[in-house]
Amino acid sequence: MFFLYLCLGQIKKLYAMASFIFTLKNPKSKEKTSLRLQVSYGKMETGFRNVKIYIGESLNPSQWDQKSQKVKGIKTAPEVNNKLKRTALKAENVLRKYKNDHNDQDPPPGTLKELIEVAINRRSVIRALDFYGYFEEFIELQKARRKTEGKPIERSIVGDYKRTLDLLKEFPEKLEFNKINETFYHKYVVFLKEEKGFRINTTGKHIKNLKAFLNWATGEGYNTNVAFKKPRVFKVLKEESVNFYLDEDELKIIKELKFEGKKAHLKKYRDAFLIACWTGLRYSDFSRLTLDNIDYENKWIHIRTKKTKHPVIIPFLPELEEVMEEYKDKPLPVYQNQTINKYLKEIGQIMSEKIKELNINGELRDKDYSSLTTHAGRRSFCSNMYYRGIDIEMIMAISGHKTEKQFRDYIKVEAEDKAKKFLQQARERGPVINLKIAR
């Protein structure tokens, strides 16, 4: 019995031990790669933890002996090996001191990492960051990565992460890592959908961004709560996007809407939308248009698109020219996307009433025009030019789609639409008669 107790004691002691080893970040690299200190610690009953600390040394894999934990084949090997010994010893002392000061409790990985970094002069002070502070650090890391990759910082995922952080700050409860659980998830989804009025896909995007941050924070040792990893708990909500666009009859109706009195302000937002409908530009591009981009003599728009960085020239279609002429000597109607979308919903409601009033062809159009957005303008352009029979390659030259498959997926041509286009082209081209009657 005593022997069994002794063995169990030794096992428990073994599981409570910490290891301090050095590893290369990329052992198969053909170039130099970072050498890191990996600290593994914890107890069987509380869970094991790992922390990786960069020590400011980079080596070619051929210069490192993992088994002996020594640098080889370079003049400074003795100096670096002594540094590794000192670093491991300091790390061990930091862990021991923390446990002595905290009744043998293991430190959180993030805390241990920072304490060791201070001890080996890789950090000057311990940061007092909270949940939001770490999220800001995560965003700064995304900026640094985009710089390294040569991508613009102000657009794409970095801006989305900033918006996600702002929403988390607006959430009525102060957040901490240990509070991110299923209860929080359901409250946050309700907050985004009901308080902010977000649609399912927008809500899902911010959940996805939050999970990306939590994965990073967990990997760095700042977070030990992994409830968010359970698919049942943190679902990234998503629904198939609706291919909402206005056909040319509908665009004519919206163009002829009269806005007077208290509704007069809606005209400029309608015009901004029509510019998108007849240029195919994304909001990020048509919102930057100035008179410098407009060549009224040659009747075209020239702009370098923000997303692709490619210059495009967009000719004035008659419908576009009619709108642009009104702004020949005054600023173009450019507003924040959220502002335009807000008023487009109101314009859409007015349009729905007009459609019912006109009762086109005796059939009411089954569309919710109150869901109009600036992006519907770009879809309208691509779809309408396709139905006009313009070569897809020519449309793509303006829309910026890279492949025909990408373009077709974007406009999502339905079977009914294909049938209509087939009938239209069959009528326009007429029959081909090759038979000759013998006389």
C-alpha positions as CSV (number, residue, x, y, z in Angstrom):
1,M,0.0,0.0,0.0
2,F,2.8,2.3,0.9
3,F,4.5,1.5,-2.4
4,L,1.4,2.4,-4.3
5,Y,1.1,5.7,-2.4
6,L,4.7,6.5,-3.1
7,C,4.2,5.8,-6.9
8,L,1.1,7.9,-7.0
9,G,3.0,10.7,-5.2
10,Q,5.9,10.4,-7.8
11,I,3.4,10.5,-10.7
12,K,1.7,13.6,-9.2
13,K,5.0,15.3,-8.8
14,L,6.0,14.4,-12.3
15,Y,2.8,15.9,-13.7
16,A,3.5,19.1,-11.7
17,M,7.0,19.6,-13.1
18,A,7.7,22.2,-15.7
19,S,10.0,21.9,-18.8
20,F,12.0,24.6,-20.4
21,I,13.2,23.7,-23.9
22,F,14.2,25.7,-27.0
23,T,12.7,25.1,-30.4
24,L,12.9,26.6,-33.9
25,K,9.8,28.3,-35.2
26,N,10.2,26.5,-38.5
27,P,12.6,23.6,-38.3
28,K,12.3,22.9,-42.0
29,S,13.1,26.4,-43.1
30,K,15.9,26.9,-45.7
31,E,16.7,30.3,-44.2
32,K,17.1,31.6,-40.7
33,T,14.2,31.1,-38.4
34,S,13.4,32.3,-34.8
35,L,14.6,30.4,-31.8
36,R,12.0,30.3,-29.1
37,L,11.8,29.2,-25.4
38,Q,8.9,26.9,-24.9
39,V,7.7,26.5,-21.3
40,S,5.3,23.7,-20.5
41,Y,3.9,23.6,-17.0
42,G,0.8,22.7,-15.0
43,K,-0.9,19.9,-13.1
44,M,-2.9,16.9,-14.3
45,E,-6.0,18.1,-12.3
46,T,-5.8,21.7,-13.5
47,G,-4.6,21.2,-17.1
48,F,-1.2,21.6,-18.8
49,R,-0.2,24.9,-20.4
50,N,2.4,26.0,-22.9
51,V,4.0,29.4,-23.4
52,K,6.4,30.3,-26.3
53,I,8.8,33.2,-25.9
54,Y,10.9,34.7,-28.6
55,I,14.4,35.4,-27.3
56,G,15.9,37.5,-30.1
57,E,17.9,34.8,-31.8
58,S,17.5,33.4,-35.3
59,L,19.3,30.4,-36.7
60,N,19.5,28.3,-39.8
61,P,18.2,24.8,-38.9
62,S,21.6,23.3,-39.7
63,Q,23.0,25.4,-36.8
64,W,20.8,24.0,-34.2
65,D,21.0,20.6,-32.3
66,Q,17.6,20.0,-30.8
67,K,18.6,17.0,-28.8
68,S,21.5,18.7,-27.0
69,Q,19.8,22.1,-27.0
70,K,22.9,23.8,-28.3
71,V,23.9,26.0,-31.2
72,K,26.6,24.6,-33.5
73,G,28.7,25.6,-36.5
74,I,29.0,29.4,-35.9
75,K,31.7,31.5,-34.2
76,T,29.3,32.9,-31.6
77,A,28.0,29.4,-30.6
78,P,29.5,29.5,-27.0
79,E,28.1,33.0,-26.4
80,V,24.6,32.0,-27.6
81,N,24.6,28.8,-25.7
82,N,25.5,30.6,-22.5
83,K,22.6,33.0,-23.2
84,L,20.2,30.0,-23.6
85,K,21.3,28.6,-20.2
86,R,20.8,32.0,-18.5
87,T,17.4,32.5,-20.3
88,A,16.1,29.0,-19.2
89,L,17.3,29.6,-15.6
90,K,15.6,33.0,-15.4
91,A,12.4,31.6,-16.8
92,E,12.5,28.8,-14.2
93,N,13.1,31.3,-11.4
94,V,10.1,33.4,-12.6
95,L,7.8,30.4,-12.5
96,R,9.0,29.3,-9.1
97,K,8.7,32.8,-7.6
98,Y,5.2,33.2,-8.9
99,K,4.1,29.9,-7.4
100,N,5.7,30.7,-4.1
101,D,4.0,34.1,-4.1
102,H,0.6,32.6,-5.0
103,N,0.2,29.6,-2.8
104,D,1.5,27.2,-5.4
105,Q,-1.0,28.3,-8.1
106,D,0.1,28.3,-11.7
107,P,0.2,31.6,-13.5
108,P,-2.0,32.3,-16.5
109,P,0.0,31.7,-19.7
110,G,-0.2,35.4,-20.7
111,T,1.0,36.5,-17.3
112,L,3.9,34.0,-17.3
113,K,4.9,35.0,-20.8
114,E,5.1,38.7,-19.9
115,L,7.0,38.0,-16.6
116,I,9.6,36.0,-18.4
117,E,9.9,38.6,-21.2
118,V,10.6,41.3,-18.5
119,A,13.2,39.0,-16.8
120,I,15.1,38.4,-20.0
121,N,14.8,42.1,-21.1
122,R,12.5,41.4,-24.0
123,R,9.9,43.7,-22.4
124,S,10.3,46.7,-20.2
125,V,7.2,46.5,-18.1
126,I,4.2,44.3,-17.4
127,R,1.2,45.6,-19.3
128,A,-2.1,46.1,-17.6
129,L,-4.2,45.1,-20.6
130,D,-7.8,44.0,-20.3
131,F,-10.0,42.2,-22.8
132,Y,-10.3,45.3,-25.0
133,G,-6.6,46.1,-24.7
134,Y,-5.6,42.7,-26.1
135,F,-8.1,43.2,-28.9
136,E,-6.4,46.4,-29.8
137,E,-3.1,44.7,-29.8
138,F,-4.6,42.0,-32.1
139,I,-5.7,44.7,-34.5
140,E,-2.2,46.3,-34.5
141,L,-0.8,42.9,-35.4
142,Q,-3.2,42.7,-38.4
143,K,-1.9,46.1,-39.5
144,A,1.7,44.9,-39.3
145,R,0.9,41.8,-41.3
146,R,-0.9,43.7,-44.0
147,K,2.2,46.0,-44.2
148,T,4.4,43.0,-44.6
149,E,2.1,41.6,-47.3
150,G,2.0,45.0,-49.1
151,K,-1.7,45.4,-48.6
152,P,-3.5,48.6,-47.7
153,I,-4.3,48.9,-44.0
154,E,-7.4,51.1,-44.2
155,R,-9.6,48.5,-45.9
156,S,-10.6,44.9,-45.7
157,I,-10.3,42.9,-42.5
158,V,-8.5,45.5,-40.3
159,G,-11.5,47.9,-40.6
160,D,-13.9,45.0,-39.8
161,Y,-11.9,44.1,-36.7
162,K,-12.1,47.7,-35.5
163,R,-15.8,47.7,-36.0
164,T,-16.1,44.5,-34.1
165,L,-14.1,46.0,-31.2
166,D,-16.3,49.1,-31.2
167,L,-19.4,46.9,-30.9
168,L,-18.0,44.9,-28.1
169,K,-17.3,48.1,-26.2
170,E,-21.0,49.1,-26.9
171,F,-22.2,45.8,-25.5
172,P,-23.9,46.7,-22.1
173,E,-21.8,44.3,-20.1
174,K,-18.0,44.7,-19.4
175,L,-16.2,41.8,-21.0
176,E,-13.5,39.6,-19.6
177,F,-12.1,36.4,-21.2
178,N,-13.7,34.2,-18.6
179,K,-17.2,35.7,-19.4
180,I,-17.1,34.6,-23.1
181,N,-19.5,31.6,-22.8
182,E,-22.8,30.4,-24.3
183,T,-24.8,32.9,-22.2
184,F,-22.7,35.8,-23.6
185,Y,-23.0,34.5,-27.1
186,H,-26.8,34.5,-27.1
187,K,-27.0,37.9,-25.5
188,Y,-24.5,39.3,-28.0
189,V,-26.4,37.9,-31.0
190,V,-29.6,39.5,-29.7
191,F,-27.7,42.8,-29.2
192,L,-26.4,42.8,-32.7
193,K,-29.7,41.8,-34.3
194,E,-32.2,43.8,-32.2
195,E,-30.2,46.7,-30.8
196,K,-28.1,47.3,-33.9
197,G,-30.5,46.0,-36.5
198,F,-27.9,43.9,-38.2
199,R,-28.9,41.1,-40.6
200,I,-27.8,37.5,-40.1
201,N,-24.7,37.7,-42.3
202,T,-23.4,40.9,-40.7
203,T,-24.0,39.4,-37.2
204,G,-22.2,36.3,-38.3
205,K,-19.2,38.4,-39.6
206,H,-18.7,40.0,-36.2
207,I,-19.0,36.6,-34.4
208,K,-16.3,35.3,-36.8
209,N,-14.1,38.3,-36.1
210,L,-14.5,37.7,-32.3
211,K,-13.5,34.0,-32.7
212,A,-10.4,35.0,-34.7
213,F,-9.4,37.3,-31.9
214,L,-10.1,34.7,-29.2
215,N,-8.1,32.1,-31.1
216,W,-5.1,34.5,-31.3
217,A,-5.4,35.4,-27.6
218,T,-5.6,31.7,-26.6
219,G,-2.5,30.9,-28.7
220,E,-0.6,33.7,-27.1
221,G,-1.5,32.6,-23.7
222,Y,-3.7,35.5,-22.7
223,N,-6.9,33.5,-22.6
224,T,-7.5,30.0,-21.2
225,N,-11.3,29.9,-21.6
226,V,-12.0,27.8,-24.7
227,A,-15.8,27.7,-24.6
228,F,-15.9,29.6,-27.9
229,K,-14.3,26.6,-29.6
230,K,-17.4,24.5,-29.3
231,P,-19.4,24.8,-32.5
232,R,-22.7,24.4,-30.6
233,V,-21.8,27.4,-28.4
234,F,-20.4,29.9,-30.9
235,K,-22.1,29.4,-34.3
236,V,-21.0,31.8,-37.1
237,L,-24.5,32.6,-38.5
238,K,-24.8,32.8,-42.2
239,E,-27.6,32.8,-44.8
240,E,-27.4,32.8,-48.6
241,S,-27.2,36.4,-49.9
242,V,-30.1,37.5,-52.0
243,N,-29.3,38.5,-55.6
244,F,-31.1,41.8,-55.3
245,Y,-30.9,44.1,-58.2
246,L,-33.1,46.5,-60.1
247,D,-33.9,45.8,-63.8
248,E,-33.9,48.6,-66.3
249,D,-37.7,49.2,-66.0
250,E,-37.3,49.5,-62.2
251,L,-34.4,51.9,-62.6
252,K,-36.5,54.1,-64.9
253,I,-39.2,54.2,-62.2
254,I,-36.8,55.1,-59.5
255,K,-35.3,57.8,-61.7
256,E,-38.7,59.4,-62.3
257,L,-39.7,59.5,-58.7
258,K,-40.4,63.1,-57.5
259,F,-39.2,64.1,-54.1
260,E,-40.7,67.3,-52.9
261,G,-41.3,69.1,-49.6
262,K,-40.0,67.1,-46.6
263,K,-38.9,64.4,-49.0
264,A,-36.7,66.7,-51.2
265,H,-33.5,65.6,-49.5
266,L,-34.0,62.0,-50.8
267,K,-33.2,63.1,-54.4
268,K,-29.4,63.4,-53.8
269,Y,-29.3,59.9,-52.3
270,R,-31.3,58.5,-55.2
271,D,-28.8,60.1,-57.6
272,A,-25.9,58.6,-55.7
273,F,-27.5,55.2,-56.1
274,L,-28.2,55.7,-59.8
275,I,-24.5,56.5,-60.4
276,A,-23.6,53.1,-58.8
277,C,-26.3,51.5,-61.0
278,W,-24.9,52.9,-64.3
279,T,-21.1,52.6,-63.5
280,G,-20.9,49.3,-61.7
281,L,-18.5,50.9,-59.2
282,R,-18.3,49.6,-55.6
283,Y,-19.2,52.0,-52.8
284,S,-15.5,52.4,-52.0
285,D,-15.0,53.8,-55.5
286,F,-18.0,55.8,-56.4
287,S,-17.9,57.5,-52.9
288,R,-14.5,58.9,-53.9
289,L,-15.6,60.4,-57.2
290,T,-14.8,64.1,-57.6
291,L,-14.9,66.4,-60.7
292,D,-11.3,65.4,-61.3
293,N,-12.5,61.9,-62.1
294,I,-15.0,63.1,-64.7
295,D,-14.2,63.9,-68.3
296,Y,-17.3,65.6,-69.6
297,E,-15.7,66.3,-73.0
298,N,-15.0,62.6,-73.7
299,K,-18.0,61.5,-71.6
300,W,-16.3,59.0,-69.3
301,I,-15.2,58.4,-65.7
302,H,-11.6,57.4,-65.0
303,I,-10.6,56.1,-61.6
304,R,-8.2,53.6,-60.0
305,T,-10.3,51.2,-58.1
306,K,-9.5,50.9,-54.4
307,K,-9.7,47.1,-54.2
308,T,-7.8,46.0,-57.3
309,K,-5.6,49.1,-57.7
310,H,-6.4,48.9,-61.5
311,P,-7.4,52.0,-63.5
312,V,-10.8,51.7,-65.2
313,I,-12.5,54.0,-67.7
314,I,-16.3,53.9,-67.6
315,P,-18.1,55.5,-70.6
316,F,-21.3,57.5,-70.1
317,L,-24.3,55.4,-70.9
318,P,-27.2,57.7,-71.8
319,E,-28.8,57.0,-68.4
320,L,-25.6,57.9,-66.6
321,E,-25.1,61.0,-68.7
322,E,-28.5,62.3,-67.6
323,V,-27.5,62.0,-64.0
324,M,-24.0,63.4,-64.4
325,E,-25.0,66.4,-66.4
326,E,-26.9,67.7,-63.3
327,Y,-23.6,67.7,-61.3
328,K,-21.4,69.2,-64.0
329,D,-20.8,72.4,-62.0
330,K,-21.3,71.2,-58.4
331,P,-20.0,68.4,-56.1
332,L,-21.2,64.9,-56.8
333,P,-23.6,63.4,-54.2
334,V,-21.2,61.5,-52.0
335,Y,-22.1,60.4,-48.5
336,Q,-21.3,57.8,-45.9
337,N,-22.4,54.3,-46.9
338,Q,-24.5,53.9,-43.8
339,T,-26.2,57.2,-44.5
340,I,-27.1,56.4,-48.1
341,N,-28.4,52.9,-47.1
342,K,-30.6,54.5,-44.5
343,Y,-32.3,56.8,-47.0
344,L,-32.3,54.1,-49.7
345,K,-34.7,52.1,-47.5
346,E,-37.0,55.1,-47.4
347,I,-36.7,55.5,-51.2
348,G,-37.4,51.8,-51.6
349,Q,-40.7,52.1,-49.6
350,I,-41.8,55.0,-51.8
351,M,-40.9,52.9,-54.9
352,S,-42.9,50.0,-53.7
353,E,-46.0,52.3,-53.4
354,K,-45.3,53.6,-57.0
355,I,-45.0,50.0,-58.4
356,K,-48.3,49.1,-56.9
357,E,-49.8,52.3,-58.3
358,L,-48.5,51.6,-61.8
359,N,-49.4,47.8,-61.5
360,I,-47.0,47.1,-64.4
361,N,-48.4,44.6,-66.9
362,G,-51.1,43.8,-64.5
363,E,-48.6,42.0,-62.2
364,L,-47.2,43.4,-58.9
365,R,-43.4,42.8,-58.6
366,D,-42.7,40.7,-55.6
367,K,-39.7,42.5,-54.3
368,D,-38.9,44.2,-50.9
369,Y,-37.5,47.5,-52.2
370,S,-37.0,48.7,-48.7
371,S,-33.9,46.4,-48.6
372,L,-32.1,48.6,-51.2
373,T,-28.4,49.1,-50.5
374,T,-25.6,50.8,-52.4
375,H,-24.3,47.3,-53.4
376,A,-27.6,46.6,-55.2
377,G,-26.4,49.4,-57.6
378,R,-23.3,47.4,-58.6
379,R,-25.4,44.2,-59.0
380,S,-27.9,46.1,-61.1
381,F,-25.2,47.3,-63.5
382,C,-23.6,43.8,-63.9
383,S,-27.0,42.1,-64.3
384,N,-28.5,44.6,-66.7
385,M,-25.4,44.8,-68.9
386,Y,-25.5,41.0,-69.1
387,Y,-29.1,40.9,-70.1
388,R,-28.4,43.5,-72.8
389,G,-26.2,40.9,-74.3
390,I,-22.9,42.7,-73.8
391,D,-19.9,40.4,-73.8
392,I,-19.0,39.3,-70.3
393,E,-15.4,40.1,-70.9
394,M,-16.3,43.7,-71.6
395,I,-18.5,43.9,-68.4
396,M,-15.7,42.4,-66.3
397,A,-13.3,45.0,-67.6
398,I,-15.4,47.6,-65.8
399,S,-16.7,45.6,-62.8
400,G,-13.2,44.2,-62.0
401,H,-14.2,40.5,-61.7
402,K,-11.2,38.3,-62.3
403,T,-12.9,35.3,-63.8
404,E,-16.0,34.5,-65.7
405,K,-17.1,32.0,-63.1
406,Q,-16.7,34.7,-60.4
407,F,-18.8,37.0,-62.5
408,R,-21.5,34.5,-63.1
409,D,-21.6,33.5,-59.4
410,Y,-21.9,37.2,-58.6
411,I,-25.0,38.0,-60.7
412,K,-26.5,34.5,-59.9
413,V,-28.5,34.2,-63.1
414,E,-31.7,32.2,-62.3
415,A,-33.2,29.6,-64.6
416,E,-36.2,31.8,-65.3
417,D,-33.9,34.7,-66.3
418,K,-31.9,32.4,-68.6
419,A,-35.1,31.4,-70.3
420,K,-36.1,35.0,-70.8
421,K,-32.8,35.9,-72.3
422,F,-32.9,32.9,-74.6
423,L,-36.4,34.0,-75.8
424,Q,-35.2,37.6,-76.3
425,Q,-32.2,36.6,-78.4
426,A,-34.2,34.1,-80.4
427,R,-36.7,36.7,-81.4
428,E,-34.0,39.3,-82.2
429,R,-32.0,37.0,-84.4
430,G,-34.8,35.2,-86.1
431,P,-34.6,31.8,-87.9
432,V,-31.7,30.7,-90.0
433,I,-32.8,29.1,-93.3
434,N,-30.2,27.1,-95.2
435,L,-32.4,25.0,-97.4
436,K,-32.9,25.9,-101.0
437,I,-36.0,25.0,-102.9
438,A,-35.3,23.1,-106.1
439,R,-37.0,24.4,-109.2
